[in-house]
C-alpha cells in the first residue's frame, strides 16, 4: 500500500535537502556569496562562453607542413653529419623531391660510411624500435631517405603536443583567467577563453608561429637575381616588405645564423633615439656566445632579423654585441611589439596553426541572453505551476513542490560536477519545467481514471502510481537516448543542453514519482481522507 | 474547490474514423515539406555551410546603417553580405558565405571576418561587436555530417528500444511517427527560411524524444488494453486507448506549449529558431502519436495475440525495474 517507513521518509528528505544545499552556492549572487559558511560545499555551475562572453577558437595544423619541415631538417642534418664525418664524406646533388631527401655520394668507397652515419640519424627515439625513415640506395651511390608513415605520425603528434604547450604559455602570458586548451583529434587544438576584452589580440597571438632567426645578409648577391627570387649559391631569399632599398626580397647566408629558441626572455621596450617600439631579447648562455661570435666576426656588415619567414629589419652590426641581449627593431606598434615579445617568450610553434573556427560572444550579448533566458524560465515556471494547481488541486500542489525542488536539484547536481550552463541549457531548464510535470500528469490522470472506475481511494492511488510508472519509465529512457546522442554529437553549447536535459530527466523521475508519492502517502496517513478531489 | 477538467470524463472521440483522411493529409504535408526543402532549400547557418556571421550593435544610432554596411562590406570583394535586423532596430546580423579561396586555405573564413570587423569598426566607431562566428568549409561539413548522423542514430536507437520493449509493429509505428515529425519540421524551416543551425539539430533530437513520450504513453495503454479486452475490435480498442490517455496528452502538450511559448516570445533571439522548432515539434508530435503511430498498428495487423497473454487475470501489470519503484 502507500505506507512509507520512517527511514524511507528520512532518506528521501535528506537526498532532496542535499540537492537543494548543493544548488545554493550557484544561486547566491555577487556580495552575498561572502556570507556562505566555508564548511559547506561551495562548488558552483560554470557559465558557458555564450553566457559570460568569450572566445572559442579551433586551430588546425596541416600535417603536410610538418612533413615539409621535417624534410628540411633532415636535409640540413644530412649535410651536417656528412661534413663532420671523419674523413669527410663528399656529397652532391642533394634535393627534397617527392617527399624524400636524396643525395649522391661522390666517392663510391664511402657509401658504407655514409650509410652508417645515416642510420644513426634516422633511428627513431621510440622504445619500440620503429624506424622513422627508410634508407634506400639506388645506382650504387644515390641515397634516398623516405619518411615512414609511423615516423610522420609521431612527428605530427610531437609537433601538436609542443604546439599545445606553447599556446598555453602564450595565453597564460596574456593574463587571461581560466583558459581551456585541449588537443582535439590528430591535428587540432581547441582554445576557449572566457570574458575577453579584445579577441583580435588573442587571435593575432595564436596565429603567429614566432620562429625568429638571425642570419647574415649576403651583400655580394646580385640585386637583380635577388629581386627575381634567384639566390646565389649558399644563400636563401626571404621577402623583406620594409626594405629601405625598395627591393621586395633580400638574400641571406644559409649557414651561420642563430634561431630564437636560444632565448631566455623577451620584452617590449623603446629605442632611446627614435622612441620607436622595439622588442628586447636576452639569449641563454650558448645563444649569447654564438651571437657574440657572429657579431664579432661581422662588424660593419648587416644581419637580417627574420620572423616567420619574413625579414623584419636588417641592421648593421656597429660593434660586437657581447652581453647576450639584443634589440629587434622593425615596423612595430607598442601593441605588436608586446605581442611578439609574448610569442617569443613562449617559444615558437613547431608548426603553423590556422584558425578554422571561431565563436566569440561579447559580454553584453551574454548578459542579455541570461536576462531574457531567466525571464522566460520564470514566466514558464509560474504559468505551469498555476496550471497544475487549477487542474489537480492538492495533487497539483504536490507536483509543484516536486517541480520546484527538481529545478534546485538540477542546479545542485550540475554544481557538484562543475557542469557548464549554456544558453541552450537554459532552454533545457524551460523544457524540463514543461516535461517534468508530465510524470505527475500521467499519475494524476490515472488516479482520476481509477476513481471513475469505482476503486477506493487507497487502491486508486496505489494503482495510479504503479500503472503510470511503467509509461514514465519507458518514456524517460527514450529521452535519455536522445539526450545521450545530443551529448555525443553536439558541440559546446548543445552539449550543455544535453547535460541539463539528462540530469533533468533523472531528477524529475525521482521528484515527480518518488517524492510526490511520499507526500501523498504522508497526507493520506495523517488525514485519512474520505473523498479525493482530483 | 472545483478543478479544471480540459477533457470531460465521458469523452469518446472516434479518432480513427478519420485515419485514412489523416493519412492522406499527413502524406501530402510530408510531400509538400520535401518539395519545399528541395525547391526553396534550407537557410543553412554558418555551422553547416561555412562562412561567417557577425552580430553588431550600433550604440549611438536608432537604426543600424544597413545600406551603408552593405556597400562598404561589398567593397571588400567577398560578395554580397546578408544583413538583417537582429532584435532591436540598431542591432544587425551580417552573414557571408565562404570566400572563393576557402577551398585551398582553411583560414580564409576567419581572415574575411577580421577584415569585415575592421571595416565596420573603422566606419562606425560606436559599433559594439556582440558576436562573431566563422567556420571553415571543412569544419562545417564535419558538423553537418555529425548532425545528420546523430538524427539517424537517434531514430534508429529509439525504434530499436520500442521494438524491444513492445513489438516490432510498435517500433515501426514509432519510427513512422518520428519520421513524420522530423520531415514536417524540415518543411517548416524551408517555408519560413529561419536559420537552420546546430541548435535546430538539438531541437530535432529533443522533438524526437518528446514526440515519443506521447507515442509511448498511448502504446503502453494499447498494450494494456490488448491484454485486458481480448475480444474487442482493434479499431475500437485503439480509440478506447486514445480516449483514455487523451486527458494526459492534452495536459502535457499544454504545459510544454506554455513553457515553450515563454521561450518563443520572451527568450533570447539567439535561440528563437530553436524555440519555434520545439513548439512546432510538440504540436506535430502530439498529432502524429494519434494519427500516425496508432493506425500503423492496424495496418500491421496488431491483435490480441501480439503479446503473450498475462498469466492470470488482474495481474496484467508488468513489473518494471528501475530505482523509482519504491514501496
Interface residues (C-beta under 8 A of the other chain):
Chain A: X2 X3 X4 X8 X50 X58 X60 X199 X200 X203 X207 X354 X355 X356 X357 X358 X359 X360 X361 X362 X364 X365 X368 X369 X372 X373 X375 X376 X377 X379 X380 X381 X383 X384 X387 X388 X390 X391 X392 X393 X423 X424 X427 X430 X431 X433 X434 X435 X437 X438 X441 X442 X445 X448 X449 X452 X466 X467 X469 X470 X471 X472 X473 X474 X475 X477 X478 X479 X481 X482 X483 X485 X486 X488 X489 X490 X491 X493 X494 X497 X498 X501 X509 X510 X513 X514 X517 X521 X533 X534
Chain B: X1 X3 X4 X5 X6 X9 X55 X57 X105 X106 X107 X109 X110 X113 X114 X117 X128 X129 X130 X131 X132 X133 X134 X135 X136 X138 X139 X143 X146 X147 X149 X150 X153 X154 X157 X158 X161 X162 X165 X198 X199 X201 X202 X205 X206 X208 X209 X210 X212 X213 X216 X217 X220 X221 X224 X244 X245 X247 X248 X251 X252 X254 X255 X256 X257 X258 X259 X260 X262 X263 X266 X267 X268 X270 X271 X274 X275 X278 X317 X318 X320 X322 X323 X324 X325 X326 X327
